[in-house]
Amino acid sequence: MNKKLIKYLEGVFSPYEDLHSVKELKEELSNDLQEKLSDLKNQGYDDEVAHNMTIDSIGDISEIIESISAKTRELQQMVGQDFSNINLQNSDFKGVKVHDGKFNGSALKESDFSDSDLSNSSFKGTDLQNSDFKKVTLHDGTFNGSALKGSDFSGSDLTNTSFNGCDLTNVRFEGANLTRTKLTSVGLKNISFKSCVLDYTDFTYSDLSGVCFDNQTLIGTIFKGSGLSGTSFKNVVFRNVYFKSANVKKAIFDGATMDKLTYAVLKGSKANLTDVTVI
């Protein structure tokens, strides 16, 4: 990018470098200005004139930046408090950093938490239907008993977070890190776990009928008492996976590879293991 444009943008945005939303604006504006500058130079303007015309074309952006930064800082201050049991529907919390936040029992339907750091935050009994949690960092969080129908956790790090008893209808988890995550006593029919990390994920007493785990590696994953009718484990590598009391008779294990202990438990539960490799 043109050095003079870089210097100009650095000067304008330097007071707001700590704010995620302003960083996004800077990136978008950088691309737009570079394209504008290139167009002007292609039209025959020299470097100095093209640079000045490019800067003039955007006018005074300080008011826009200040408005965005003020709103973001207000949200960051707000979420540091306990906002349980209040109406926060359609809220914009994108990119905020909130540790130990409390949103228990609140109305947060269709809210945006994407790209946020929400570690240790609690959302017990909260209405979060159709909310955006894409690329969120949420270690040791709690969603127990919450309504999450239609929400999106794609690409998020949900290590050791609990979803016990939640409504997870049509929830998206693709690409999420679910290490030690507790998805217990929930309905997960036909939900996709494509490209997820599922080490020690706990699915105890959950309905996983029709779910596809094909071609994944499962380490220490817990399926105690789970419903696995039509669940596909084709070409899955199993290492110390726990299937005690799970309904595995109609699960599909074609091409799977597993350790002897996992094999023994599945065999004792009458699973079809005719095309399985034991290691």
Secondary structure as the mmCIF struct_conf table of DSSP 4:
data_model
#
loop_
_struct_conf.conf_type_id
_struct_conf.id
_struct_conf.beg_label_comp_id
_struct_conf.beg_label_asym_id
_struct_conf.beg_label_seq_id
_struct_conf.end_label_comp_id
_struct_conf.end_label_asym_id
_struct_conf.end_label_seq_id
HELX_RH_AL_P HELX_RH_AL_P1 LYS A 3 PHE A 13
HELX_RH_3T_P HELX_RH_3T_P1 SER A 14 TYR A 16
TURN_TY1_P TURN_TY1_P1 GLU A 17 ASP A 18
HELX_RH_AL_P HELX_RH_AL_P2 HIS A 20 ASN A 42
TURN_TY1_P TURN_TY1_P2 GLN A 43 GLY A 44
HELX_RH_AL_P HELX_RH_AL_P3 ASP A 47 ILE A 58
HELX_RH_AL_P HELX_RH_AL_P4 SER A 62 MET A 78
TURN_TY1_P TURN_TY1_P3 VAL A 79 GLY A 80
BEND BEND1 GLN A 81 GLN A 81
STRN STRN1 ASP A 82 ASP A 82
TURN_TY1_P TURN_TY1_P4 SER A 84 ASN A 85
BEND BEND2 ILE A 86 ILE A 86
STRN STRN2 ASN A 87 ASN A 87
TURN_TY1_P TURN_TY1_P5 GLN A 89 ASN A 90
STRN STRN3 ASP A 92 ASP A 92
TURN_TY1_P TURN_TY1_P6 LYS A 94 GLY A 95
STRN STRN4 LYS A 97 LYS A 97
BEND BEND3 HIS A 99 ASP A 100
STRN STRN5 LYS A 102 LYS A 102
TURN_TY1_P TURN_TY1_P7 ASN A 104 GLY A 105
STRN STRN6 ALA A 107 ALA A 107
TURN_TY1_P TURN_TY1_P8 LYS A 109 GLU A 110
STRN STRN7 ASP A 112 ASP A 112
TURN_TY1_P TURN_TY1_P9 SER A 114 ASP A 115
STRN STRN8 ASP A 117 ASP A 117
TURN_TY1_P TURN_TY1_P10 SER A 119 ASN A 120
STRN STRN9 SER A 122 SER A 122
TURN_TY1_P TURN_TY1_P11 LYS A 124 GLY A 125
STRN STRN10 ASP A 127 ASP A 127
TURN_TY1_P TURN_TY1_P12 GLN A 129 ASN A 130
STRN STRN11 ASP A 132 ASP A 132
TURN_TY1_P TURN_TY1_P13 LYS A 134 LYS A 135
STRN STRN12 THR A 137 THR A 137
TURN_TY1_P TURN_TY1_P14 HIS A 139 ASP A 140
STRN STRN13 THR A 142 THR A 142
TURN_TY1_P TURN_TY1_P15 ASN A 144 GLY A 145
STRN STRN14 ALA A 147 ALA A 147
TURN_TY1_P TURN_TY1_P16 LYS A 149 GLY A 150
STRN STRN15 ASP A 152 ASP A 152
TURN_TY1_P TURN_TY1_P17 SER A 154 GLY A 155
STRN STRN16 ASP A 157 ASP A 157
TURN_TY1_P TURN_TY1_P18 THR A 159 ASN A 160
STRN STRN17 SER A 162 SER A 162
TURN_TY1_P TURN_TY1_P19 ASN A 164 GLY A 165
STRN STRN18 ASP A 167 ASP A 167
TURN_TY1_P TURN_TY1_P20 THR A 169 ASN A 170
STRN STRN19 ARG A 172 ARG A 172
TURN_TY1_P TURN_TY1_P21 GLU A 174 GLY A 175
STRN STRN20 ASN A 177 ASN A 177
TURN_TY1_P TURN_TY1_P22 THR A 179 ARG A 180
STRN STRN21 LYS A 182 LYS A 182
BEND BEND4 SER A 185 SER A 185
STRN STRN22 GLY A 187 GLY A 187
TURN_TY1_P TURN_TY1_P23 LYS A 189 ASN A 190
TURN_TY1_P TURN_TY1_P24 LYS A 194 SER A 195
STRN STRN23 VAL A 197 VAL A 197
TURN_TY1_P TURN_TY1_P25 ASP A 199 TYR A 200
STRN STRN24 ASP A 202 ASP A 202
TURN_TY1_P TURN_TY1_P26 THR A 204 TYR A 205
STRN STRN25 ASP A 207 ASP A 207
TURN_TY1_P TURN_TY1_P27 SER A 209 GLY A 210
STRN STRN26 CYS A 212 CYS A 212
TURN_TY1_P TURN_TY1_P28 ASP A 214 ASN A 215
STRN STRN27 THR A 217 ILE A 219
BEND BEND5 GLY A 220 GLY A 220
STRN STRN28 ILE A 222 ILE A 222
TURN_TY1_P TURN_TY1_P29 LYS A 224 GLY A 225
STRN STRN29 GLY A 227 GLY A 227
TURN_TY1_P TURN_TY1_P30 SER A 229 GLY A 230
STRN STRN30 SER A 232 SER A 232
TURN_TY1_P TURN_TY1_P31 LYS A 234 ASN A 235
STRN STRN31 VAL A 237 ARG A 239
BEND BEND6 ASN A 240 ASN A 240
STRN STRN32 TYR A 242 TYR A 242
TURN_TY1_P TURN_TY1_P32 LYS A 244 SER A 245
STRN STRN33 ASN A 247 ASN A 247
TURN_TY1_P TURN_TY1_P33 LYS A 249 LYS A 250
STRN STRN34 ILE A 252 ILE A 252
TURN_TY1_P TURN_TY1_P34 ASP A 254 GLY A 255
STRN STRN35 THR A 257 MET A 258
HELX_RH_AL_P HELX_RH_AL_P5 LYS A 260 GLY A 268
TURN_TY1_P TURN_TY1_P35 SER A 269 LYS A 270
TURN_TY1_P TURN_TY1_P36 THR A 274 ASP A 275
STRN STRN36 THR A 277 VAL A 278
#
